[in-house]
Amino acid sequence: MFAAAPIHGQSDDVRQTGGGLSDLEVGLRLRYEFTRQFAPYIGVEWVGKFGGMADFAKAANENNDESRWVAGLRL
């Protein structure tokens, strides 16, 4: 399980970032290690936007939250 929560000190209209907690990303991954060098994984992630970032997303007709499936290979 992992989480990421970037926080911005101030709003920036050019970069479209809002002040405070901008978004939150939480995920869960299941990995199987065949060897330490080869480990495929699958998982699910949820991303939500808050504060000014949510306002910028709403103005651009984007969703404020989304879920997605992920798959990868750790080498």
N, C-alpha and C positions, 0 to 999 in steps of 0.2 A: 504494500500500500504506500502511496506517496501523495503529497499535497504541495502545492505551490501557491503563494499568495503575495504577489507584488504590491507594494504600497508606494504611491507617488506623493512627493511633498507639495506639489502644486499642479494646477491644470495647465495643459499646453494644447491650444486649439490647433496648431500646425501639425503636431504629431497625433492629435486626437486622443490624448490621455487625460483622464480626470484626476483630481486630487484625492488622496486617501486610498482606501482599498479599491483597486481597479478591477481585479478579477480573481477567481479562485478556481484552481484546477485540482481535482481529486481523482485518483485512479487506483485500480486494483489489477495486478498482473499475476498470472500463473506461469511459472517457468519450470521446465524440466531439464536438468543438466545431464546430458549424455556423458560429457566429459567437461572439465573446467573450461575448455576452449570452445565448446559447442553447446549452446543452450537456447532452444527456441522458446518463445513465450506468446501467450494470447492474453487479452485483457479488455477492460472497459474503462473509459475515462468520462468524467463529467466536468464541463467548464461553464462557469456562470460569471456574468459581468455585473458590477455594482457601481453605484454612484455616478460620476461623470462618464465613465466608460459605458454604462448602460444607456445614458442619455445620447451619446454619440452613436451607439448601435441602433437605438430607436429612430434617430434622425435619418440613418442610412437604411432603414427598413430591414435590419438584421435581427436575429433572435438574441435574447439576453442570456440564454442558456442552451446547451446542447450536450448530447451524449454521443459517444462514438466508440466503435470497436477498434482495437489495435492488435497488431501481430508483428512479430519481429524475431530477430535472431541475434543473440549475444555471442560475439566472437572474441 
